[in-house]
């Protein structure tokens, strides 16, 4: 049953990703890291603003973040297809606090299921992956400190219309 659900999510992700193909020729512009957290013009007015599809595609890399629900928890599906790396496809559940989404991402890669913590800075028009030092505990990869996360200014996911 779980496997059928994952196939359904994967199929819906592919359909949604294909519907964004018209936008796929655009590449994200590089924004200085300091300005990523100061974009007042795209601040969220409430958590329902984040529901939708965010995507990135450039240089053989693609990422698709689909936020399905925002109350009481934020959940959805996520696909990482990075050049020269294994494709990750899965679902996430987490919390949004101060426009930062922190979630547990359960994904399939190379036929194995794994869990790791993910984080994104969410605005009304974009989602920016956040990275930091990680460690493993009880089979899960998580951030050592959420306070030291930093953005990737070269991989800004744009929200689809």
DRENLUM-904212 format. One line per field, with one value per residue: residue number from 1; z, x, y of N, C-alpha, C, O in turn. Coordinates in nm, 2 decimals, decimal comma, always signed. Example, Ala and Ser with C-alpha at 12.3 -4.5 7.8 and 13.67 -1.06 7.14 Angstrom:
2
nr (1	2)
nw (+0,78	+0,71)
nu (+1,32	+1,28)
nv (-0,57	-0,22)
caw (+0,78	+0,71)
cau (+1,23	+1,37)
cav (-0,45	-0,11)
cw (+0,78	+0,79)
cu (+1,32	+1,29)
cv (-0,33	+0,00)
ow (+0,85	+0,80)
ou (+1,42	+1,34)
ov (-0,33	+0,11)
***
This chain:
161
nr (1	2	3	4	5	6	7	8	9	10	11	12	13	14	15	16	17	18	19	20	21	22	23	24	25	26	27	28	29	30	31	32	33	34	35	36	37	38	39	40	41	42	43	44	45	46	47	48	49	50	51	52	53	54	55	56	57	58	59	60	61	62	63	64	65	66	67	68	69	70	71	72	73	74	75	76	77	78	79	80	81	82	83	84	85	86	87	88	89	90	91	92	93	94	95	96	97	98	99	100	101	102	103	104	105	106	107	108	109	110	111	112	113	114	115	116	117	118	119	120	121	122	123	124	125	126	127	128	129	130	131	132	133	134	135	136	137	138	139	140	141	142	143	144	145	146	147	148	149	150	151	152	153	154	155	156	157	158	159	160	161)
nw (+0,00	+0,08	-0,10	-0,34	-0,28	-0,29	-0,56	-0,68	-0,58	-0,71	-0,98	-0,99	-0,93	-1,16	-1,36	-1,27	-1,28	-1,55	-1,64	-1,57	-1,75	-1,95	-1,82	-1,77	-1,91	-1,81	-1,61	-1,27	-1,12	-0,97	-0,64	-0,39	-0,09	+0,16	+0,10	+0,07	+0,30	+0,34	+0,18	+0,17	+0,00	-0,08	+0,13	+0,34	+0,40	+0,53	+0,63	+0,43	+0,19	+0,10	-0,02	-0,31	-0,61	-0,64	-0,83	-0,97	-1,24	-1,40	-1,57	-1,59	-1,35	-1,15	-0,93	-0,75	-0,55	-0,39	-0,21	-0,03	+0,19	+0,47	+0,73	+1,02	+1,01	+0,77	+0,47	+0,19	-0,14	-0,27	-0,51	-0,60	-0,86	-0,93	-1,13	-1,20	-0,96	-0,74	-0,80	-0,58	-0,45	-0,28	+0,02	+0,25	+0,59	+0,81	+0,99	+0,97	+1,06	+1,12	+0,84	+0,77	+0,66	+0,81	+0,79	+0,79	+0,55	+0,38	+0,16	-0,16	-0,30	-0,52	-0,47	-0,20	+0,11	+0,28	+0,55	+0,60	+0,74	+0,60	+0,49	+0,40	+0,30	+0,28	+0,07	-0,07	-0,34	-0,38	-0,29	-0,10	-0,07	+0,23	+0,40	+0,61	+0,87	+0,93	+1,10	+1,19	+1,34	+1,49	+1,23	+1,09	+0,91	+1,03	+1,09	+1,27	+1,40	+1,38	+1,38	+1,24	+0,97	+0,62	+0,31	-0,03	-0,28	-0,55	-0,62	-0,64	-0,60	-0,79	-0,75	-0,91	-1,13)
nu (+0,08	+0,19	+0,39	+0,24	+0,12	+0,35	+0,42	+0,20	+0,24	+0,48	+0,41	+0,22	+0,39	+0,56	+0,37	+0,30	+0,55	+0,60	+0,40	+0,51	+0,70	+0,72	+0,83	+1,08	+1,30	+1,41	+1,67	+1,77	+1,85	+2,15	+2,16	+2,29	+2,39	+2,34	+2,12	+1,91	+1,76	+1,64	+1,44	+1,19	+0,98	+0,87	+0,77	+0,59	+0,24	+0,07	+0,07	-0,07	+0,00	+0,22	+0,14	+0,17	+0,36	+0,71	+1,00	+1,32	+1,55	+1,84	+2,15	+2,16	+2,05	+1,76	+1,50	+1,21	+0,96	+0,67	+0,43	+0,17	-0,01	-0,07	-0,15	-0,22	+0,05	+0,32	+0,33	+0,42	+0,55	+0,88	+1,13	+1,46	+1,67	+1,97	+2,25	+2,48	+2,43	+2,25	+1,90	+1,65	+1,34	+1,05	+0,85	+0,76	+0,72	+0,67	+0,74	+0,66	+0,83	+0,89	+0,91	+1,08	+1,10	+1,12	+1,17	+1,11	+1,23	+1,13	+1,26	+1,32	+1,60	+1,81	+1,68	+1,66	+1,51	+1,53	+1,57	+1,59	+1,67	+1,54	+1,56	+1,41	+1,41	+1,13	+0,95	+0,69	+0,73	+0,93	+1,15	+1,42	+1,68	+1,83	+2,13	+2,36	+2,58	+2,56	+2,45	+2,42	+2,17	+2,02	+1,96	+1,87	+1,94	+2,02	+2,02	+2,29	+2,27	+2,01	+2,04	+2,27	+2,23	+2,27	+2,19	+2,16	+2,26	+2,27	+2,07	+1,77	+1,45	+1,17	+0,83	+0,56	+0,32)
nv (-0,12	+0,13	+0,15	+0,17	+0,42	+0,58	+0,55	+0,67	+0,94	+0,99	+0,98	+1,18	+1,39	+1,39	+1,46	+1,72	+1,84	+1,83	+2,00	+2,24	+2,27	+2,47	+2,68	+2,59	+2,66	+2,88	+3,01	+3,04	+3,34	+3,46	+3,55	+3,76	+3,61	+3,75	+3,90	+3,73	+3,68	+3,92	+4,00	+4,18	+4,25	+4,01	+3,88	+3,65	+3,66	+3,50	+3,15	+3,00	+3,11	+2,96	+2,73	+2,52	+2,47	+2,47	+2,52	+2,44	+2,45	+2,40	+2,37	+2,09	+2,01	+1,95	+2,05	+1,99	+2,11	+2,04	+2,18	+2,07	+2,09	+2,31	+2,33	+2,15	+2,10	+2,14	+1,98	+1,77	+1,68	+1,60	+1,63	+1,56	+1,59	+1,58	+1,65	+1,40	+1,27	+1,05	+1,02	+1,16	+1,09	+1,17	+1,22	+1,48	+1,61	+1,87	+2,17	+2,52	+2,81	+3,14	+3,19	+2,98	+2,66	+2,35	+2,02	+1,66	+1,45	+1,18	+0,95	+0,78	+0,64	+0,49	+0,25	+0,23	+0,33	+0,63	+0,87	+1,22	+1,54	+1,84	+2,18	+2,49	+2,83	+3,01	+3,22	+3,44	+3,40	+3,22	+2,94	+2,86	+2,65	+2,54	+2,48	+2,30	+2,18	+1,83	+1,53	+1,18	+1,00	+0,72	+0,62	+0,84	+1,14	+1,46	+1,81	+1,96	+2,20	+2,43	+2,70	+2,76	+2,73	+2,79	+2,96	+2,84	+3,03	+2,98	+2,81	+2,87	+2,81	+2,87	+2,98	+2,83	+2,96)
caw (+0,00	+0,09	-0,23	-0,43	-0,26	-0,34	-0,71	-0,71	-0,56	-0,81	-1,10	-0,99	-0,94	-1,30	-1,43	-1,23	-1,33	-1,69	-1,66	-1,55	-1,85	-2,02	-1,74	-1,73	-1,98	-1,74	-1,50	-1,16	-1,11	-0,85	-0,55	-0,28	+0,03	+0,26	+0,06	+0,07	+0,42	+0,36	+0,07	+0,23	-0,10	-0,11	+0,26	+0,35	+0,48	+0,61	+0,58	+0,32	+0,08	+0,05	-0,09	-0,45	-0,67	-0,65	-0,91	-1,02	-1,34	-1,47	-1,57	-1,57	-1,22	-1,13	-0,80	-0,75	-0,42	-0,40	-0,08	-0,04	+0,31	+0,55	+0,86	+1,12	+0,97	+0,63	+0,41	+0,04	-0,20	-0,31	-0,60	-0,63	-0,97	-0,95	-1,23	-1,14	-0,82	-0,74	-0,79	-0,46	-0,47	-0,16	+0,08	+0,37	+0,69	+0,90	+1,05	+0,92	+1,16	+1,07	+0,70	+0,75	+0,66	+0,85	+0,77	+0,77	+0,42	+0,36	+0,02	-0,22	-0,38	-0,55	-0,42	-0,05	+0,17	+0,38	+0,61	+0,64	+0,76	+0,50	+0,53	+0,29	+0,33	+0,19	+0,04	-0,15	-0,48	-0,40	-0,19	-0,11	+0,01	+0,34	+0,43	+0,73	+0,92	+0,96	+1,17	+1,18	+1,47	+1,47	+1,09	+1,03	+0,90	+1,07	+1,11	+1,40	+1,45	+1,28	+1,38	+1,15	+0,83	+0,52	+0,18	-0,16	-0,37	-0,69	-0,65	-0,59	-0,66	-0,82	-0,74	-1,04	-1,13)
cau (+0,00	+0,28	+0,46	+0,14	+0,11	+0,47	+0,41	+0,10	+0,30	+0,58	+0,33	+0,16	+0,50	+0,60	+0,27	+0,31	+0,67	+0,58	+0,32	+0,60	+0,81	+0,73	+0,91	+1,20	+1,42	+1,46	+1,76	+1,76	+1,96	+2,23	+2,13	+2,39	+2,34	+2,28	+1,99	+1,81	+1,67	+1,60	+1,35	+1,06	+0,87	+0,81	+0,74	+0,47	+0,14	+0,03	+0,13	-0,14	+0,07	+0,32	+0,09	+0,19	+0,48	+0,83	+1,09	+1,45	+1,61	+1,95	+2,28	+2,13	+1,99	+1,63	+1,44	+1,06	+0,90	+0,53	+0,37	+0,03	-0,08	+0,01	-0,21	-0,13	+0,19	+0,35	+0,36	+0,42	+0,65	+1,00	+1,22	+1,59	+1,74	+2,09	+2,35	+2,59	+2,40	+2,13	+1,77	+1,58	+1,20	+0,99	+0,75	+0,81	+0,63	+0,74	+0,68	+0,71	+0,85	+0,96	+0,94	+1,17	+1,04	+1,21	+1,09	+1,17	+1,21	+1,14	+1,28	+1,37	+1,72	+1,88	+1,60	+1,66	+1,44	+1,61	+1,51	+1,69	+1,60	+1,55	+1,51	+1,40	+1,36	+1,01	+0,89	+0,57	+0,76	+1,05	+1,19	+1,57	+1,74	+1,92	+2,23	+2,44	+2,65	+2,46	+2,49	+2,33	+2,13	+1,91	+1,93	+1,82	+2,03	+1,96	+2,11	+2,35	+2,21	+1,92	+2,08	+2,38	+2,19	+2,30	+2,12	+2,24	+2,21	+2,27	+1,96	+1,65	+1,33	+1,06	+0,70	+0,49	+0,19)
cav (+0,00	+0,24	+0,16	+0,23	+0,56	+0,65	+0,55	+0,78	+1,07	+1,01	+1,00	+1,32	+1,48	+1,40	+1,54	+1,86	+1,89	+1,85	+2,12	+2,35	+2,27	+2,60	+2,77	+2,52	+2,71	+2,99	+2,98	+3,12	+3,44	+3,45	+3,66	+3,76	+3,54	+3,84	+3,96	+3,62	+3,69	+4,05	+4,03	+4,22	+4,25	+3,88	+3,82	+3,58	+3,72	+3,39	+3,02	+2,95	+3,16	+2,88	+2,61	+2,52	+2,40	+2,55	+2,44	+2,49	+2,37	+2,46	+2,30	+1,95	+1,99	+2,00	+2,02	+2,02	+2,11	+2,06	+2,19	+2,03	+2,12	+2,40	+2,34	+2,22	+2,08	+2,16	+1,85	+1,76	+1,59	+1,67	+1,55	+1,61	+1,52	+1,66	+1,59	+1,31	+1,22	+0,97	+1,09	+1,14	+1,12	+1,13	+1,31	+1,55	+1,66	+1,95	+2,30	+2,65	+2,90	+3,26	+3,16	+2,87	+2,52	+2,24	+1,90	+1,53	+1,41	+1,04	+0,95	+0,67	+0,66	+0,36	+0,14	+0,23	+0,44	+0,70	+0,99	+1,32	+1,67	+1,94	+2,32	+2,59	+2,97	+3,03	+3,35	+3,43	+3,37	+3,13	+2,85	+2,86	+2,54	+2,58	+2,37	+2,31	+2,05	+1,72	+1,41	+1,07	+0,94	+0,63	+0,60	+0,96	+1,25	+1,58	+1,93	+1,97	+2,33	+2,50	+2,84	+2,78	+2,70	+2,89	+2,94	+2,82	+3,14	+2,94	+2,72	+2,93	+2,75	+2,97	+2,93	+2,82	+3,04)
cw (+0,00	-0,04	-0,34	-0,41	-0,31	-0,50	-0,75	-0,69	-0,67	-0,95	-1,10	-0,99	-1,08	-1,38	-1,40	-1,28	-1,47	-1,72	-1,64	-1,65	-1,93	-1,95	-1,72	-1,81	-1,91	-1,63	-1,39	-1,15	-0,98	-0,77	-0,43	-0,16	+0,13	+0,23	+0,06	+0,19	+0,44	+0,25	+0,12	+0,13	-0,12	+0,03	+0,26	+0,44	+0,57	+0,55	+0,46	+0,19	+0,02	-0,03	-0,24	-0,49	-0,68	-0,73	-0,94	-1,13	-1,41	-1,47	-1,54	-1,43	-1,22	-0,99	-0,81	-0,61	-0,43	-0,25	-0,09	+0,08	+0,40	+0,70	+0,91	+1,09	+0,82	+0,58	+0,25	-0,01	-0,26	-0,40	-0,62	-0,74	-1,00	-1,04	-1,15	-1,00	-0,84	-0,72	-0,65	-0,48	-0,34	-0,11	+0,21	+0,46	+0,79	+0,95	+0,98	+1,03	+1,11	+0,93	+0,67	+0,76	+0,70	+0,86	+0,77	+0,63	+0,41	+0,21	-0,03	-0,30	-0,39	-0,48	-0,27	+0,00	+0,28	+0,44	+0,64	+0,66	+0,64	+0,55	+0,41	+0,35	+0,23	+0,19	-0,04	-0,29	-0,49	-0,27	-0,21	-0,02	+0,11	+0,37	+0,55	+0,76	+0,96	+1,04	+1,16	+1,32	+1,45	+1,32	+1,02	+1,02	+0,94	+1,09	+1,25	+1,47	+1,35	+1,27	+1,28	+1,00	+0,74	+0,39	+0,07	-0,26	-0,51	-0,72	-0,58	-0,67	-0,67	-0,81	-0,87	-1,02	-1,12)
cu (+0,09	+0,35	+0,37	+0,12	+0,23	+0,47	+0,31	+0,16	+0,40	+0,51	+0,28	+0,27	+0,55	+0,50	+0,28	+0,44	+0,67	+0,50	+0,40	+0,70	+0,83	+0,82	+1,05	+1,32	+1,48	+1,56	+1,74	+1,87	+2,03	+2,20	+2,23	+2,32	+2,27	+2,15	+1,88	+1,71	+1,62	+1,50	+1,21	+0,95	+0,81	+0,78	+0,61	+0,37	+0,08	+0,08	+0,06	-0,07	+0,17	+0,27	+0,11	+0,32	+0,59	+0,93	+1,22	+1,49	+1,71	+2,07	+2,26	+2,08	+1,85	+1,58	+1,29	+1,01	+0,76	+0,47	+0,22	-0,06	+0,00	-0,05	-0,25	+0,01	+0,20	+0,39	+0,35	+0,51	+0,77	+1,08	+1,35	+1,65	+1,86	+2,19	+2,45	+2,56	+2,27	+2,01	+1,71	+1,43	+1,13	+0,89	+0,82	+0,69	+0,71	+0,67	+0,74	+0,71	+0,94	+1,00	+1,04	+1,10	+1,15	+1,13	+1,17	+1,13	+1,24	+1,15	+1,33	+1,49	+1,79	+1,81	+1,60	+1,58	+1,52	+1,53	+1,62	+1,61	+1,63	+1,51	+1,51	+1,35	+1,25	+0,97	+0,76	+0,60	+0,87	+1,07	+1,35	+1,62	+1,84	+2,01	+2,31	+2,51	+2,54	+2,53	+2,38	+2,30	+2,01	+1,86	+1,87	+1,93	+1,96	+2,07	+2,16	+2,29	+2,13	+1,97	+2,20	+2,35	+2,22	+2,23	+2,22	+2,19	+2,21	+2,15	+1,83	+1,53	+1,22	+0,93	+0,63	+0,36	+0,07)
cv (+0,13	+0,26	+0,21	+0,38	+0,64	+0,66	+0,66	+0,92	+1,09	+1,05	+1,14	+1,42	+1,50	+1,48	+1,69	+1,92	+1,92	+1,97	+2,25	+2,36	+2,39	+2,69	+2,71	+2,58	+2,83	+2,94	+3,08	+3,22	+3,42	+3,57	+3,65	+3,70	+3,63	+3,89	+3,85	+3,63	+3,83	+4,09	+4,06	+4,22	+4,12	+3,81	+3,76	+3,66	+3,62	+3,26	+2,96	+3,00	+3,06	+2,75	+2,62	+2,45	+2,50	+2,46	+2,52	+2,39	+2,45	+2,37	+2,15	+1,91	+2,03	+1,96	+2,07	+2,00	+2,14	+2,06	+2,17	+2,08	+2,21	+2,41	+2,20	+2,20	+2,11	+2,02	+1,86	+1,66	+1,67	+1,57	+1,63	+1,53	+1,60	+1,58	+1,52	+1,27	+1,14	+1,05	+1,06	+1,18	+1,08	+1,24	+1,37	+1,60	+1,75	+2,07	+2,42	+2,75	+3,02	+3,24	+3,06	+2,74	+2,42	+2,12	+1,77	+1,48	+1,26	+1,01	+0,81	+0,71	+0,53	+0,24	+0,13	+0,35	+0,50	+0,82	+1,09	+1,45	+1,76	+2,07	+2,40	+2,72	+2,99	+3,17	+3,33	+3,38	+3,26	+3,04	+2,84	+2,75	+2,59	+2,46	+2,40	+2,18	+1,96	+1,61	+1,31	+1,02	+0,85	+0,62	+0,73	+1,07	+1,38	+1,69	+1,93	+2,10	+2,40	+2,65	+2,87	+2,75	+2,82	+2,86	+2,90	+2,92	+3,10	+2,84	+2,77	+2,87	+2,86	+2,91	+2,94	+2,90	+2,95)
ow (-0,07	-0,09	-0,42	-0,51	-0,37	-0,55	-0,85	-0,78	-0,72	-1,02	-1,20	-1,05	-1,12	-1,46	-1,49	-1,33	-1,52	-1,82	-1,69	-1,65	-1,97	-2,01	-1,67	-1,77	-1,95	-1,57	-1,42	-1,18	-0,88	-0,81	-0,38	-0,13	+0,19	+0,32	+0,05	+0,17	+0,53	+0,23	+0,12	+0,17	-0,17	+0,03	+0,19	+0,54	+0,68	+0,44	+0,39	+0,08	-0,10	-0,09	-0,30	-0,41	-0,74	-0,71	-0,94	-1,12	-1,47	-1,37	-1,48	-1,41	-1,28	-0,94	-0,87	-0,56	-0,48	-0,19	-0,16	+0,05	+0,41	+0,78	+0,83	+1,13	+0,74	+0,63	+0,20	+0,06	-0,28	-0,37	-0,66	-0,73	-1,09	-1,03	-1,05	-0,93	-0,94	-0,65	-0,61	-0,53	-0,29	-0,18	+0,26	+0,42	+0,84	+0,95	+0,93	+1,10	+1,06	+0,89	+0,56	+0,87	+0,63	+0,92	+0,74	+0,60	+0,43	+0,14	+0,05	-0,38	-0,30	-0,43	-0,21	-0,06	+0,36	+0,38	+0,70	+0,61	+0,59	+0,65	+0,32	+0,45	+0,11	+0,29	-0,07	-0,36	-0,60	-0,17	-0,31	+0,10	+0,08	+0,38	+0,60	+0,70	+1,03	+1,04	+1,13	+1,40	+1,39	+1,30	+0,91	+1,12	+0,89	+1,10	+1,35	+1,59	+1,24	+1,18	+1,25	+0,93	+0,78	+0,35	+0,08	-0,32	-0,59	-0,83	-0,48	-0,79	-0,58	-0,84	-0,94	-0,91	-1,11)
ou (+0,06	+0,37	+0,41	+0,12	+0,21	+0,51	+0,34	+0,15	+0,41	+0,56	+0,29	+0,25	+0,58	+0,54	+0,28	+0,44	+0,72	+0,52	+0,36	+0,79	+0,94	+0,88	+1,14	+1,43	+1,58	+1,54	+1,71	+1,99	+1,97	+2,21	+2,26	+2,21	+2,17	+2,07	+1,76	+1,59	+1,55	+1,48	+1,12	+0,84	+0,69	+0,77	+0,52	+0,41	+0,04	+0,12	+0,12	-0,10	+0,21	+0,35	+0,08	+0,38	+0,57	+0,94	+1,22	+1,48	+1,69	+2,08	+2,35	+2,06	+1,81	+1,61	+1,26	+1,01	+0,72	+0,47	+0,15	-0,18	+0,12	+0,00	-0,33	+0,10	+0,10	+0,48	+0,29	+0,55	+0,75	+1,09	+1,35	+1,67	+1,86	+2,21	+2,51	+2,65	+2,20	+2,01	+1,71	+1,41	+1,15	+0,85	+0,91	+0,58	+0,82	+0,54	+0,86	+0,61	+1,05	+1,12	+1,09	+1,04	+1,25	+1,02	+1,29	+1,01	+1,35	+1,05	+1,39	+1,48	+1,83	+1,88	+1,54	+1,58	+1,58	+1,43	+1,72	+1,50	+1,75	+1,43	+1,60	+1,27	+1,27	+0,95	+0,73	+0,51	+0,90	+1,01	+1,39	+1,60	+1,92	+1,96	+2,32	+2,49	+2,44	+2,65	+2,27	+2,39	+1,91	+1,74	+1,83	+2,01	+1,85	+2,18	+2,09	+2,26	+2,18	+1,94	+2,22	+2,45	+2,21	+2,22	+2,34	+2,08	+2,15	+2,14	+1,79	+1,52	+1,19	+0,91	+0,63	+0,30	-0,04)
ov (+0,22	+0,37	+0,29	+0,45	+0,75	+0,76	+0,73	+1,00	+1,21	+1,13	+1,22	+1,53	+1,61	+1,56	+1,77	+2,03	+2,02	+2,04	+2,35	+2,45	+2,43	+2,78	+2,78	+2,55	+2,87	+2,83	+3,19	+3,18	+3,38	+3,69	+3,54	+3,73	+3,60	+3,91	+3,89	+3,60	+3,85	+4,21	+3,97	+4,19	+4,11	+3,69	+3,80	+3,72	+3,65	+3,25	+2,88	+2,94	+3,07	+2,69	+2,73	+2,38	+2,61	+2,34	+2,64	+2,27	+2,55	+2,29	+2,09	+1,79	+2,13	+1,85	+2,17	+1,89	+2,24	+1,96	+2,25	+2,12	+2,20	+2,48	+2,13	+2,28	+2,10	+1,96	+1,95	+1,57	+1,79	+1,45	+1,74	+1,41	+1,69	+1,46	+1,57	+1,23	+1,15	+1,15	+0,94	+1,29	+0,96	+1,33	+1,32	+1,62	+1,70	+2,08	+2,42	+2,77	+2,99	+3,27	+3,05	+2,71	+2,41	+2,12	+1,77	+1,48	+1,21	+1,04	+0,74	+0,81	+0,46	+0,15	+0,04	+0,45	+0,43	+0,86	+1,06	+1,47	+1,76	+2,08	+2,40	+2,73	+2,98	+3,24	+3,22	+3,34	+3,23	+3,07	+2,80	+2,76	+2,68	+2,34	+2,51	+2,08	+1,99	+1,60	+1,34	+1,01	+0,89	+0,61	+0,72	+1,08	+1,41	+1,66	+1,91	+2,09	+2,43	+2,72	+2,98	+2,74	+2,93	+2,74	+2,93	+2,90	+3,17	+2,80	+2,72	+2,89	+2,93	+2,79	+3,04	+2,91	+2,99)
***
